[in-house]
Amino acid sequence: MPDLDLFRDLLTIPISQGDSQESGRPAKAFDAWIAQELRRAGFPPDAVWPRLRRPRVLAEGLDRLEASVERLRQQLDAAEERTGRLRPPELRRAIRDVERTMPGTHEAYILGDFYAKQIDVGMSSWQRGPDLLISTKSMFSAYRKNLKNRHEEAVGEVSSLRRRHPMAAMGYAYLVRQNIFDEEGAYAILYDILTRLRRPGETFDATMLLVADWPETAEPPAITGVYEPAPDLTASTFFTDLIDAVTSRSPISEHQPVRLRRHGAPPGGLPNDNAFDLPDENDV
């Protein structure tokens, strides 16, 4: 059950500060909420990006290296409190260099068949490659003028990424304002686009449409509601379809917290995470 109240609160922050769609901050609120819902589903907190801390994008598994470097720095701080500044000073500089050169970024670009595409929300590991790739779009005006371009972009994006990463689960999430219903035919066109983008075996595994509403006259403006106008494009359906796609395309040893939250433990329990590792040469 996705927490739409949390999304309303997150979206209110940029809207109340007067940030427009062009600023990108409402879109970042959308991304942050989707990432949080994936964490609630059981995916590792630091594996889903954007993360809750910088760097916002980090491949799954590197968070353990990040934590080790942090513990090393904390131990160094504690030792210096007890004994004074440690020698040589190059040790601290070396630790800072490791922190600065961690391969994390504030944006994620995934190589497709033809070009690298920026992905808004996702999860990838060194071992498995991309597990989950989600693109988000927000549009608050001039719907019919821009919908055709957004559709063409989405088709090209998913086609390029799907050819290189056929096992990845892919989603497309759209956020609009209540005023979409005031523009004749705009909602019907967007609904048709999002439905077509989800045809099995061709494009995205899941699509979602949310409608936010806020009064222009309020000072400061605040989100009064977040709605799901189409029963087949709800947040619940979106996350269910994506999570099912991720788990069905992964061995039973992967994503176990997600499986347990979704379906509980099977008879006899789940296998250990390393149950399918190749045997050690000494055991052969």
C-alpha positions as YAML, in Angstrom:
chain: A
units: angstrom
residues:
- id: 1
  name: MET
  ca: [0.00, 0.00, 0.00]
- id: 2
  name: PRO
  ca: [2.01, 2.99, -1.25]
- id: 3
  name: ASP
  ca: [2.17, 5.97, 1.10]
- id: 4
  name: LEU
  ca: [0.58, 8.73, -0.97]
- id: 5
  name: ASP
  ca: [0.45, 10.99, 2.09]
- id: 6
  name: LEU
  ca: [4.25, 10.92, 2.21]
- id: 7
  name: PHE
  ca: [4.40, 11.90, -1.44]
- id: 8
  name: ARG
  ca: [1.99, 14.76, -0.83]
- id: 9
  name: ASP
  ca: [4.23, 16.05, 1.98]
- id: 10
  name: LEU
  ca: [7.40, 15.71, -0.11]
- id: 11
  name: LEU
  ca: [5.83, 17.48, -3.08]
- id: 12
  name: THR
  ca: [4.53, 20.29, -0.87]
- id: 13
  name: ILE
  ca: [8.12, 21.30, -0.02]
- id: 14
  name: PRO
  ca: [9.09, 22.59, -3.49]
- id: 15
  name: ILE
  ca: [5.55, 23.73, -4.37]
- id: 16
  name: SER
  ca: [5.28, 25.82, -1.18]
- id: 17
  name: GLN
  ca: [8.59, 27.49, -2.05]
- id: 18
  name: GLY
  ca: [7.34, 28.50, -5.45]
- id: 19
  name: ASP
  ca: [9.48, 26.05, -7.42]
- id: 20
  name: SER
  ca: [8.16, 25.46, -10.91]
- id: 21
  name: GLN
  ca: [8.33, 22.33, -13.01]
- id: 22
  name: GLU
  ca: [11.33, 23.82, -14.80]
- id: 23
  name: SER
  ca: [13.36, 23.97, -11.57]
- id: 24
  name: GLY
  ca: [13.39, 20.18, -11.38]
- id: 25
  name: ARG
  ca: [12.66, 20.11, -7.65]
- id: 26
  name: PRO
  ca: [9.09, 18.74, -7.92]
- id: 27
  name: ALA
  ca: [10.51, 15.95, -10.10]
- id: 28
  name: LYS
  ca: [13.17, 15.21, -7.48]
- id: 29
  name: ALA
  ca: [10.43, 14.91, -4.84]
- id: 30
  name: PHE
  ca: [8.70, 12.38, -7.12]
- id: 31
  name: ASP
  ca: [11.96, 10.42, -7.48]
- id: 32
  name: ALA
  ca: [12.64, 10.48, -3.73]
- id: 33
  name: TRP
  ca: [9.18, 9.10, -2.95]
- id: 34
  name: ILE
  ca: [9.42, 6.26, -5.46]
- id: 35
  name: ALA
  ca: [12.86, 5.31, -4.09]
- id: 36
  name: GLN
  ca: [11.46, 5.29, -0.55]
- id: 37
  name: GLU
  ca: [8.60, 3.00, -1.56]
- id: 38
  name: LEU
  ca: [11.14, 0.54, -2.98]
- id: 39
  name: ARG
  ca: [13.01, 0.60, 0.33]
- id: 40
  name: ARG
  ca: [9.73, -0.12, 2.12]
- id: 41
  name: ALA
  ca: [9.31, -3.10, -0.19]
- id: 42
  name: GLY
  ca: [12.53, -4.59, 1.23]
- id: 43
  name: PHE
  ca: [15.27, -3.56, -1.19]
- id: 44
  name: PRO
  ca: [18.53, -2.52, 0.57]
- id: 45
  name: PRO
  ca: [18.37, 1.14, 1.64]
- id: 46
  name: ASP
  ca: [21.66, 2.12, 0.02]
- id: 47
  name: ALA
  ca: [21.09, 0.06, -3.13]
- id: 48
  name: VAL
  ca: [18.10, 2.08, -4.34]
- id: 49
  name: TRP
  ca: [18.89, 5.47, -5.82]
- id: 50
  name: PRO
  ca: [18.48, 8.31, -5.27]
- id: 51
  name: ARG
  ca: [19.85, 7.37, -1.86]
- id: 52
  name: LEU
  ca: [19.03, 9.17, 1.37]
- id: 53
  name: ARG
  ca: [22.59, 10.56, 1.49]
- id: 54
  name: ARG
  ca: [25.34, 11.63, -0.86]
- id: 55
  name: PRO
  ca: [26.42, 10.30, -3.24]
- id: 56
  name: ARG
  ca: [22.85, 9.84, -4.41]
- id: 57
  name: VAL
  ca: [23.81, 7.07, -6.85]
- id: 58
  name: LEU
  ca: [26.01, 4.17, -5.79]
- id: 59
  name: ALA
  ca: [26.07, 0.62, -7.12]
- id: 60
  name: GLU
  ca: [24.79, -2.03, -4.72]
- id: 61
  name: GLY
  ca: [27.64, -3.58, -2.78]
- id: 62
  name: LEU
  ca: [29.78, -0.45, -2.69]
- id: 63
  name: ASP
  ca: [27.87, 0.70, 0.38]
- id: 64
  name: ARG
  ca: [29.87, -1.86, 2.38]
- id: 65
  name: LEU
  ca: [33.11, -0.28, 1.18]
- id: 66
  name: GLU
  ca: [31.65, 3.12, 2.00]
- id: 67
  name: ALA
  ca: [30.80, 1.96, 5.53]
- id: 68
  name: SER
  ca: [34.29, 0.51, 6.03]
- id: 69
  name: VAL
  ca: [35.94, 3.78, 5.03]
- id: 70
  name: GLU
  ca: [33.61, 5.64, 7.39]
- id: 71
  name: ARG
  ca: [34.51, 3.33, 10.29]
- id: 72
  name: LEU
  ca: [38.21, 3.84, 9.51]
- id: 73
  name: ARG
  ca: [37.76, 7.59, 9.64]
- id: 74
  name: GLN
  ca: [35.85, 7.35, 12.93]
- id: 75
  name: GLN
  ca: [38.61, 5.21, 14.44]
- id: 76
  name: LEU
  ca: [41.17, 7.76, 13.33]
- id: 77
  name: ASP
  ca: [39.16, 10.58, 14.91]
- id: 78
  name: ALA
  ca: [38.86, 8.65, 18.17]
- id: 79
  name: ALA
  ca: [42.61, 7.87, 18.23]
- id: 80
  name: GLU
  ca: [43.47, 11.51, 17.67]
- id: 81
  name: GLU
  ca: [41.20, 12.57, 20.52]
- id: 82
  name: ARG
  ca: [43.14, 10.25, 22.84]
- id: 83
  name: THR
  ca: [46.70, 10.83, 21.66]
- id: 84
  name: GLY
  ca: [46.75, 14.00, 19.57]
- id: 85
  name: ARG
  ca: [47.19, 14.29, 15.81]
- id: 86
  name: LEU
  ca: [48.49, 11.09, 14.33]
- id: 87
  name: ARG
  ca: [51.59, 10.86, 12.24]
- id: 88
  name: PRO
  ca: [52.12, 10.77, 9.35]
- id: 89
  name: PRO
  ca: [49.44, 13.28, 8.20]
- id: 90
  name: GLU
  ca: [49.39, 11.52, 4.84]
- id: 91
  name: LEU
  ca: [47.25, 8.82, 6.48]
- id: 92
  name: ARG
  ca: [44.30, 11.17, 6.91]
- id: 93
  name: ARG
  ca: [44.77, 12.60, 3.44]
- id: 94
  name: ALA
  ca: [44.77, 9.07, 2.03]
- id: 95
  name: ILE
  ca: [41.44, 8.33, 3.73]
- id: 96
  name: ARG
  ca: [39.93, 11.54, 2.38]
- id: 97
  name: ASP
  ca: [41.16, 10.62, -1.09]
- id: 98
  name: VAL
  ca: [39.37, 7.26, -0.87]
- id: 99
  name: GLU
  ca: [36.14, 9.00, 0.19]
- id: 100
  name: ARG
  ca: [36.39, 11.48, -2.67]
- id: 101
  name: THR
  ca: [37.11, 8.83, -5.28]
- id: 102
  name: MET
  ca: [34.24, 6.50, -4.39]
- id: 103
  name: PRO
  ca: [32.53, 5.79, -7.73]
- id: 104
  name: GLY
  ca: [29.27, 7.50, -6.81]
- id: 105
  name: THR
  ca: [27.50, 10.34, -8.60]
- id: 106
  name: HIS
  ca: [24.47, 12.57, -8.25]
- id: 107
  name: GLU
  ca: [22.98, 11.25, -11.50]
- id: 108
  name: ALA
  ca: [22.75, 7.78, -13.04]
- id: 109
  name: TYR
  ca: [23.40, 7.11, -16.71]
- id: 110
  name: ILE
  ca: [22.73, 3.59, -17.99]
- id: 111
  name: LEU
  ca: [24.16, 2.53, -21.33]
- id: 112
  name: GLY
  ca: [21.53, 1.37, -23.78]
- id: 113
  name: ASP
  ca: [21.75, -0.03, -27.27]
- id: 114
  name: PHE
  ca: [22.56, 3.34, -28.85]
- id: 115
  name: TYR
  ca: [23.26, 5.90, -26.09]
- id: 116
  name: ALA
  ca: [23.52, 6.35, -22.33]
- id: 117
  name: LYS
  ca: [20.18, 7.37, -20.77]
- id: 118
  name: GLN
  ca: [19.74, 9.19, -17.49]
- id: 119
  name: ILE
  ca: [17.58, 7.08, -15.17]
- id: 120
  name: ASP
  ca: [15.70, 8.80, -12.36]
- id: 121
  name: VAL
  ca: [15.19, 5.90, -9.94]
- id: 122
  name: GLY
  ca: [16.86, 2.52, -10.03]
- id: 123
  name: MET
  ca: [19.00, -0.20, -8.60]
- id: 124
  name: SER
  ca: [22.07, -1.91, -10.03]
- id: 125
  name: SER
  ca: [24.88, -4.10, -8.72]
- id: 126
  name: TRP
  ca: [28.30, -5.13, -9.95]
- id: 127
  name: GLN
  ca: [27.20, -8.77, -10.02]
- id: 128
  name: ARG
  ca: [23.75, -8.58, -11.58]
- id: 129
  name: GLY
  ca: [23.86, -5.36, -13.55]
- id: 130
  name: PRO
  ca: [20.68, -3.23, -13.64]
- id: 131
  name: ASP
  ca: [17.79, -4.80, -11.74]
- id: 132
  name: LEU
  ca: [15.37, -1.90, -11.83]
- id: 133
  name: LEU
  ca: [15.20, 1.19, -14.06]
- id: 134
  name: ILE
  ca: [12.48, 3.83, -13.64]
- id: 135
  name: SER
  ca: [11.93, 7.03, -15.58]
- id: 136
  name: THR
  ca: [9.73, 9.76, -14.09]
- id: 137
  name: LYS
  ca: [8.05, 12.66, -15.83]
- id: 138
  name: SER
  ca: [6.21, 15.65, -14.39]
- id: 139
  name: MET
  ca: [4.05, 18.01, -16.44]
- id: 140
  name: PHE
  ca: [1.94, 20.83, -15.03]
- id: 141
  name: SER
  ca: [0.75, 22.70, -18.15]
- id: 142
  name: ALA
  ca: [0.59, 22.69, -21.97]
- id: 143
  name: TYR
  ca: [-0.22, 19.01, -22.00]
- id: 144
  name: ARG
  ca: [-1.32, 18.41, -25.58]
- id: 145
  name: LYS
  ca: [1.61, 20.47, -26.84]
- id: 146
  name: ASN
  ca: [4.19, 18.24, -25.13]
- id: 147
  name: LEU
  ca: [2.65, 14.77, -24.79]
- id: 148
  name: LYS
  ca: [3.67, 13.62, -28.26]
- id: 149
  name: ASN
  ca: [7.33, 14.45, -27.56]
- id: 150
  name: ARG
  ca: [7.23, 12.67, -24.20]
- id: 151
  name: HIS
  ca: [5.77, 9.58, -25.86]
- id: 152
  name: GLU
  ca: [8.46, 9.51, -28.54]
- id: 153
  name: GLU
  ca: [11.19, 9.93, -25.91]
- id: 154
  name: ALA
  ca: [9.77, 7.08, -23.82]
- id: 155
  name: VAL
  ca: [9.56, 4.69, -26.78]
- id: 156
  name: GLY
  ca: [13.13, 5.40, -27.81]
- id: 157
  name: GLU
  ca: [14.39, 5.11, -24.23]
- id: 158
  name: VAL
  ca: [12.81, 1.77, -23.40]
- id: 159
  name: SER
  ca: [13.69, 0.31, -26.78]
- id: 160
  name: SER
  ca: [17.37, 1.20, -26.38]
- id: 161
  name: LEU
  ca: [17.60, 0.04, -22.76]
- id: 162
  name: ARG
  ca: [15.60, -3.15, -23.30]
- id: 163
  name: ARG
  ca: [17.93, -4.39, -26.02]
- id: 164
  name: ARG
  ca: [20.99, -4.08, -23.77]
- id: 165
  name: HIS
  ca: [19.31, -5.06, -20.49]
- id: 166
  name: PRO
  ca: [16.48, -7.49, -21.33]
- id: 167
  name: MET
  ca: [16.26, -8.84, -17.77]
- id: 168
  name: ALA
  ca: [15.88, -5.46, -16.05]
- id: 169
  name: ALA
  ca: [12.47, -4.40, -14.73]
- id: 170
  name: MET
  ca: [11.52, -1.04, -16.24]
- id: 171
  name: GLY
  ca: [8.92, 1.47, -15.11]
- id: 172
  name: TYR
  ca: [7.55, 4.80, -16.31]
- id: 173
  name: ALA
  ca: [5.84, 7.13, -13.83]
- id: 174
  name: TYR
  ca: [3.95, 10.31, -14.71]
- id: 175
  name: LEU
  ca: [2.87, 13.21, -12.49]
- id: 176
  name: VAL
  ca: [0.44, 15.90, -13.66]
- id: 177
  name: ARG
  ca: [-1.76, 18.58, -12.13]
- id: 178
  name: GLN
  ca: [-5.52, 18.56, -11.77]
- id: 179
  name: ASN
  ca: [-5.70, 21.12, -14.58]
- id: 180
  name: ILE
  ca: [-5.06, 18.35, -17.12]
- id: 181
  name: PHE
  ca: [-8.83, 17.74, -17.07]
- id: 182
  name: ASP
  ca: [-9.42, 21.36, -18.17]
- id: 183
  name: GLU
  ca: [-7.52, 20.84, -21.43]
- id: 184
  name: GLU
  ca: [-9.81, 19.03, -23.85]
- id: 185
  name: GLY
  ca: [-8.64, 15.51, -24.65]
- id: 186
  name: ALA
  ca: [-5.35, 15.82, -22.73]
- id: 187
  name: TYR
  ca: [-6.14, 13.20, -20.09]
- id: 188
  name: ALA
  ca: [-7.44, 10.72, -22.70]
- id: 189
  name: ILE
  ca: [-4.24, 11.09, -24.73]
- id: 190
  name: LEU
  ca: [-2.00, 10.59, -21.69]
- id: 191
  name: TYR
  ca: [-3.99, 7.57, -20.54]
- id: 192
  name: ASP
  ca: [-3.69, 6.04, -24.00]
- id: 193
  name: ILE
  ca: [0.07, 6.67, -24.04]
- id: 194
  name: LEU
  ca: [0.68, 5.13, -20.62]
- id: 195
  name: THR
  ca: [-1.45, 2.10, -21.48]
- id: 196
  name: ARG
  ca: [0.38, 1.50, -24.76]
- id: 197
  name: LEU
  ca: [3.77, 1.89, -23.09]
- id: 198
  name: ARG
  ca: [2.95, -1.11, -20.90]
- id: 199
  name: ARG
  ca: [2.11, -3.69, -23.54]
- id: 200
  name: PRO
  ca: [3.66, -7.05, -22.50]
- id: 201
  name: GLY
  ca: [6.99, -7.96, -24.03]
- id: 202
  name: GLU
  ca: [7.37, -4.67, -25.87]
- id: 203
  name: THR
  ca: [8.02, -1.76, -23.58]
- id: 204
  name: PHE
  ca: [7.78, -0.99, -19.85]
- id: 205
  name: ASP
  ca: [6.80, -3.52, -17.21]
- id: 206
  name: ALA
  ca: [4.77, -0.94, -15.29]
- id: 207
  name: THR
  ca: [3.36, 2.56, -15.77]
- id: 208
  name: MET
  ca: [1.80, 4.93, -13.24]
- id: 209
  name: LEU
  ca: [-0.21, 8.14, -13.37]
- id: 210
  name: LEU
  ca: [-0.67, 10.44, -10.39]
- id: 211
  name: VAL
  ca: [-2.55, 13.74, -10.29]
- id: 212
  name: ALA
  ca: [-1.65, 16.39, -7.72]
- id: 213
  name: ASP
  ca: [-3.76, 19.42, -6.89]
- id: 214
  name: TRP
  ca: [-2.88, 22.71, -5.24]
- id: 215
  name: PRO
  ca: [-4.63, 26.10, -5.31]
- id: 216
  name: GLU
  ca: [-2.85, 28.94, -7.05]
- id: 217
  name: THR
  ca: [-4.28, 31.50, -4.62]
- id: 218
  name: ALA
  ca: [-3.03, 29.92, -1.37]
- id: 219
  name: GLU
  ca: [-0.03, 31.53, 0.28]
- id: 220
  name: PRO
  ca: [2.11, 29.55, 0.55]
- id: 221
  name: PRO
  ca: [0.62, 26.94, -1.80]
- id: 222
  name: ALA
  ca: [0.29, 23.39, -0.47]
- id: 223
  name: ILE
  ca: [-0.72, 20.11, -2.05]
- id: 224
  name: THR
  ca: [-4.35, 19.44, -1.20]
- id: 225
  name: GLY
  ca: [-4.42, 15.93, -2.60]
- id: 226
  name: VAL
  ca: [-2.75, 13.29, -4.73]
- id: 227
  name: TYR
  ca: [-5.15, 11.23, -6.83]
- id: 228
  name: GLU
  ca: [-5.07, 8.06, -8.93]
- id: 229
  name: PRO
  ca: [-7.55, 8.67, -11.77]
- id: 230
  name: ALA
  ca: [-7.05, 5.35, -13.60]
- id: 231
  name: PRO
  ca: [-7.54, 2.03, -11.75]
- id: 232
  name: ASP
  ca: [-4.99, 0.28, -13.98]
- id: 233
  name: LEU
  ca: [-2.33, 2.99, -13.52]
- id: 234
  name: THR
  ca: [-2.31, 3.20, -9.73]
- id: 235
  name: ALA
  ca: [0.79, 3.32, -7.55]
- id: 236
  name: SER
  ca: [-0.10, -0.05, -6.03]
- id: 237
  name: THR
  ca: [-0.29, -1.72, -9.45]
- id: 238
  name: PHE
  ca: [2.92, 0.01, -10.53]
- id: 239
  name: PHE
  ca: [5.01, -1.20, -7.59]
- id: 240
  name: THR
  ca: [3.45, -4.66, -7.58]
- id: 241
  name: ASP
  ca: [4.25, -5.18, -11.26]
- id: 242
  name: LEU
  ca: [7.82, -3.89, -10.89]
- id: 243
  name: ILE
  ca: [8.61, -5.95, -7.80]
- id: 244
  name: ASP
  ca: [7.16, -9.08, -9.35]
- id: 245
  name: ALA
  ca: [9.26, -8.47, -12.47]
- id: 246
  name: VAL
  ca: [12.45, -8.07, -10.41]
- id: 247
  name: THR
  ca: [11.92, -11.19, -8.33]
- id: 248
  name: SER
  ca: [10.69, -13.38, -11.20]
- id: 249
  name: ARG
  ca: [13.83, -12.57, -13.21]
- id: 250
  name: SER
  ca: [16.22, -13.25, -10.33]
- id: 251
  name: PRO
  ca: [17.27, -16.52, -8.66]
- id: 252
  name: ILE
  ca: [15.49, -17.39, -5.42]
- id: 253
  name: SER
  ca: [18.68, -16.51, -3.53]
- id: 254
  name: GLU
  ca: [18.41, -12.84, -4.56]
- id: 255
  name: HIS
  ca: [16.24, -10.11, -3.01]
- id: 256
  name: GLN
  ca: [15.16, -12.29, -0.12]
- id: 257
  name: PRO
  ca: [13.83, -9.48, 2.14]
- id: 258
  name: VAL
  ca: [11.53, -8.44, -0.71]
- id: 259
  name: ARG
  ca: [10.30, -12.00, -1.20]
- id: 260
  name: LEU
  ca: [9.62, -12.43, 2.51]
- id: 261
  name: ARG
  ca: [7.62, -9.21, 2.72]
- id: 262
  name: ARG
  ca: [5.62, -10.08, -0.38]
- id: 263
  name: HIS
  ca: [4.88, -13.77, 0.18]
- id: 264
  name: GLY
  ca: [6.34, -14.87, 3.52]
- id: 265
  name: ALA
  ca: [8.72, -17.77, 3.96]
- id: 266
  name: PRO
  ca: [8.06, -20.90, 1.86]
- id: 267
  name: PRO
  ca: [8.02, -24.35, 3.52]
- id: 268
  name: GLY
  ca: [11.55, -25.08, 4.65]
- id: 269
  name: GLY
  ca: [12.54, -21.41, 4.40]
- id: 270
  name: LEU
  ca: [14.56, -19.58, 1.77]
- id: 271
  name: PRO
  ca: [18.09, -20.73, 0.84]
- id: 272
  name: ASN
  ca: [21.15, -18.91, 2.12]
- id: 273
  name: ASP
  ca: [22.24, -15.95, 0.00]
- id: 274
  name: ASN
  ca: [25.28, -17.90, -1.17]
- id: 275
  name: ALA
  ca: [23.45, -21.17, -1.72]
- id: 276
  name: PHE
  ca: [24.17, -21.11, -5.46]
- id: 277
  name: ASP
  ca: [27.81, -20.01, -5.28]
- id: 278
  name: LEU
  ca: [30.26, -22.23, -7.10]
- id: 279
  name: PRO
  ca: [31.97, -24.75, -4.77]
- id: 280
  name: ASP
  ca: [35.43, -24.03, -3.45]
- id: 281
  name: GLU
  ca: [38.13, -25.93, -5.34]
- id: 282
  name: ASN
  ca: [39.06, -27.72, -2.10]
- id: 283
  name: ASP
  ca: [35.52, -29.12, -1.89]
- id: 284
  name: VAL
  ca: [35.50, -30.58, -5.38]
...
